Amino acid sequence: MEHDYFFPPHEGIGLKQLADLIGAELEDDTFANTRIHTVSPVSRAKPGDLCYILSRRNREELNTCKASAIVCDKALRSLIPDHIPVLLTATPHSAFAIAGGILHPSALRPEAITSVASGISPAAHIDPTARLEADVFVEPLAVIGANVEIGSGTTIGAGAVIGKGVKIGRDCSIAAGASILCSLIGNNVIIHNGARIGQDGFGYAPGPRGMIKIVQIGRVIIQDHVEIGANTTIDRGTMDDTVIGEGTKIDNQVQIGHNVRIGRHCGIVSQVGIAGSSRLGNGVMLGGASAVNGHVTIGDGVQIAALSGVVSDVPAGQRYGGVPARPMKEFLRDVAEQLSRSEERAKRRGDKA
């Protein structure tokens, strides 16, 4: 099966036009009309493909690369073979991302499962009190509850469940199998397959006969331009709100507890767990499988390494790692010392043998 089976190539765009759109400089204008159809890795690039490199690790693959252009910065320009046109930019990663969106716009959002391009499927259930603006697309087996409001240009995927009173803004994509309860959703929000938004949080009080459930009567508020990955869960607040700030991107299989507040333009990678009532500032980055303790505050611009455990507040602008998470230099020093001690023990055991 061809690699582009699910996302067919673009009809083609001239290299100079593409360079202008992504903010790059085409070195040689004789290639201005070279047509670009798709993106690919350097290792299997063919004519019509656009590639990018961020480090010297790809240098051997470049020898057999047949791409029609490569995006890179000046520091790596000397690695590119003479026969391949170069698009120079100080931000190759961002430029390549923009190019991918231009060439494959349908891959930026979950696609509709059915072939109907617009309208409301007769196989969907929509409560009579729900209010849908024009140009809302609802796929089969979706359920939209009482007093729901959905803005124009929004797609509700097959089998999705929108609970009573939920409000969803304009130009949103709610993918197949997602469920949204007790939530207010902004504009241009993407929620992927199987995400669970607005279910009750984990709250119990110990009693003489076991755990007594604490009611969860808050909401989830998701601001504009947020993207939430497949099978991620975001609990509603206990009495206040769980809030996801504008432009934040959340990967697949993330757990966000009740009353958590996440700032603007954060990046949260797969399998992160954020316990209840934590606060994340703007621009925070959490590496994969890291964990944040409850009631912790993480300042603006903080970066947390993968597999770390944050047990106390982290000041703005810091890079932390490890369990418990601590400043990165301290963490790396501790790791180096542990490795050194391990090697010494191994040598001693070898000498005794």
Summary of the structure (lengths in Angstrom):
residues: 353
radius of gyration: 24.6
end to end distance: 55.5
largest distance: 81.2
contacts: 1196
relative contact order: 0.06
helix: 19%
strand: 27%
